[in-house]
Structure formats: C-alpha cells, structure tokens
Amino acid sequence: MAITPPWPKPLPYTANVLRRLKRGWSSWFGLLNEWDFRIALGELNLLGLRVFLVNDRTLLRRVLVQEVDAFPKHPYTLWILEPLIGRAIFSVNGDEWARQRRLVDQAFQVAQLEQVFPAMEAAKEAMLERLLQQPPDLGDCSQQGSEIDIEAAMTWVTADVIVRTILSRPVQEGEAREVFEAFGRYQRKAARALILRFARLPRRWVQRSLTRDALVIRQWIQGVIEERLAQPEAGVKDLLGALLAAVDPQTGSSFTTEELVDQICFLFLAGHETSASALSSACWLLALDQEAQAQLHAEVVSLPEVVTYQSLRQMRYGAAVFQETLRLYPPVSFFIRERVNEETELSVQSMEFPQQAPSTSRCPVGSLLTFSPWVIHRHDDYWPEPHQFRPERFLEGTASNQEILCRKEAWLPYGLGPRKCPGAAFAQQEALLVLAELIKHFQLFPGSEDPGPQWTGRLTLRSASGVVLKLVPRSVVKN
Ligand code: HEM
C-alpha cells in the first residue's frame, strides 16, 4: 500500500498581498494558494511587479528551452546570491554565462563520474564510521538503535563528498559545523531578503544583511583553495585541477583566480545542499514506508559485497526511490526568470476545461516568472495521486502511460533547457552510494516522539526542525 507522506498544505486564497508576503516570510510555500496546484498559469501584481507562476507544460518549454535569451535568469537570483557566490555560473546570463558553462562542462568531462567515485566512496566510509562510532552529536546507533538528525548527517557526508571531489581533502568536524551554521543563517536571511526586495527595499541594504555569513563561508573556501594550490601534485585529477586546466575554445581564456573562488563557492553549495536535502527526504520516506525500504534492502544485498561504480548502475529500484523523492520533495523547489527586450503574451490552455479557447496574459518587460517543481510535481492535472510516494512510477513495467508522460514533461527537479543542472548524474551516483550503505547497515524508523519534519521552502527545501530518525543496526533487527 502506497503511503501519503505529510507535506505543508497550501493555505486558502487571500487577495491581501501584504498578508501573503507575511505568510511567505519564513517559507516561500506561504505565498502559495490551494488553487496554484490546479491552474495552468497564476498571475499576481506584487506591489507593482507582475509575477507569474507557470505550470503549463508548453509554456514551460517556451520559456526554459526555446526562448532562453528573452527570459534570462531574474536579477533577484544574482542579488540574493552575490554576497556568497559572486558572479558564478548560476546567476549570470548571456555571454558571461555561456563562457562559464563551456569551462564548467569541460571540467566535468575531465573529472568524470568514474573518476570521482573513489572520493565518494571515502566520504561514505567516513559517514559509516561516524554513525557506528556513536559520536555525541549523532547519538548511539550501536546497540538498540538511537535517534539522530539524519539531515545533519547527510549535510556532513555530502559536503565531504564535494570537498573531496573538488579539493582532494576531507571536511573536518569543526569546520563542517561552522560552515553549515553560517549557511543555515544565510538561507534564512536570503529568503527574507527576497521578500524585502519585493517590497522594493534598496539592493545594497538587502545584501548587507547577508554579507557576514557569506564571508564565513567564502573565507573558509578561499583558505582550502590556497592550501590545495600549495600542493599541485595532490589534485591533478580533482575538480579544482580540471577547472584550472579548462580553456574556453571560443575565447582562449581560463578562469581567473577570483572567478575560481566564486565558482568553487557555488559548486560547494550546489553540490552538497541539494544532495543533502534529497538524501534526508529519501531516508525519511523510507523510514515511513517500510515496504519500500525492504525492497531497497533486498536490492542492495543482491549487489556484490563491495559496491562498485558498475554495480551501482544495477540499483534500478534505488534510482526509482531517488527520482520519486525528487518529485515529492524537490531540493530546488522554485526558480525564476525575467521577461526582457519586449512585451509578450503568455498563452495557456485551461487544464480543467481543455475544450475552452486558450487564455492569454500580457507579460510586460520586467515581469517575474516562477517555475516550481514543488507545485508542478504535485499538480492535480499531471500526476495520478500526486501526493503518494510510489517509486514504481519511475520503473519500466509498473509506471502507467500517464506517469511515463509526466516523467518526460512534468518532472523537472534539475530544471530544463540549457540552464539545466550539469550535476544530475553526480547527484544520483552519490545518493545511491550513500543510500545503499545506510540501508545495508541500518533499518530506518521515524523518530518515536518526533512530530516529523517541518518542510520549509528557502533557497533549498529543508526542514526547520531537522529530520529525526531512529537508526537500528541490521544485526540488532535480525536478533
Ligand atoms: C539532487 C541534487 C541537485 C538538484 C536537485 C539540482 C538542481 C538544480 C537546478 C534546478 C538547477 C537549475 C536552476 C535554474 O534553471 O534556474 C541547477 C543548476 C546547476 N547545478 Fe544543480 N542540482 C543538484 C546537484 C548538483 C550538483 C551535485 C552539482 C555539481 C557538482 C550541481 C551543479 C549545478 C550547476 C553548475 C548549475 C548551474 C547551471 C547553469 O546555470 O548553467 N548541481 N541545479
């Protein structure tokens, strides 16, 4: 029997924009209304700014794939991330973005999945050691099982993976805590900065609130880059080595040192925040759905004792669990674009009444268009029983025709088009490796007294109260 995991339900409609902004103060989910999960295109005038919520499949493709230059990344993306990642690939547009993307793609080709596998394996081993050695902050997992915040454990292991991949060195305990706390604060303030920016507060004022925490993270990254550059032989094959060596075939240029720091700051954040979010949601879903967990365990124990790069590719059910997790709890729950150059019309077909003529909305220059995997993945007109956790949707032979269509057209955890995430395969490899190891050694249960995660939509999807689970060693479960 499929389970329906709890999720923060959208609130009833209110026409009062200030009340809506107040609701979105601590989580952007507060801005959503019930009907946003039923309509093709939402439209709102936010203190003079035209804001659209795009759910329609054809319009999604038009904006994100076909007319990318007329709908670039919205400047708010740059404003809230600039203190942290400068002008790195994620938030810039045009030629500046295209050159960076060519260099990053080149570096990813050098530091391929098979090559980064040993770094992932080492981080996974270190995670297991931490969980088995009962460190005080993770609790005692060795005897009857104990309750831990799996979100903290997943944040640590994914940060360790990305730092080992980029810089050929592990993350140490003290630095991990300091950096994660600074990023937690940055996330909270950035979500608020976005709301304040909607209220037209000046950009510099809004950014100032973010600078202190950004500096903690940037200084740490700058330090570890310098440390690594002092031993060039250490990292011939790591991602920093590949980024240093990348040369743009069109301009003949490489990353400058300053650009490199921005880029690594972004890759560090993109590479661990999103994966940590996805892995903690996956663990929580498996703890709630013991049948799915048993099926995944059976798949894991059918693999060779030591999971290799090749054997990981046999984890079909594991991959389906991960994809279904990304559908229900997408780590990047929204992204935004801006209309530039000239006014246009946005035309959509009603999903509830497809026989009606398409409706058209004026989209002036400067309009903000929001795309939300959180909404589209739970939209009433796309996925059958959208709120149920059913990994079978992603398995050949068990998915319905509607689900196969939705996988192609209404599943976008990594975005769409030329700005699509280049780290998707990396994230899946890392997630399967970590999940396989966890499920092999522990049975996961929800925390006994815990009310469950409080999902909060910020830069990434996180739980405001952590994700408390009980980990019982498999040896104890058998007895
Ligand atoms: C489950 C894990 C991940 C998810 C859900 C995710 C999601 C996304 C999304 C939605 C975007 C595009 C946003 C937009 O169109 O505005 C993006 C961009 C990006 N991601 Fe990821 N990501 C993940 C992991 C990673 C990893 C592991 C890396 C690198 C190691 C990475 C590197 C990037 C980069 C460089 C971009 C910018 C691409 C561009 O603008 O051209 N991501 N990611």
Residues whose N, C-alpha, C, O or C-beta is under 5 A from the ligand:
A	BS01	HEM	I89 F90 R101 L267 A270 G271 T274 S275 A278 P331 V332 F335 L412 P413 Y414 G415 P418 R419 K420 C421 P422 G423 F426 A427
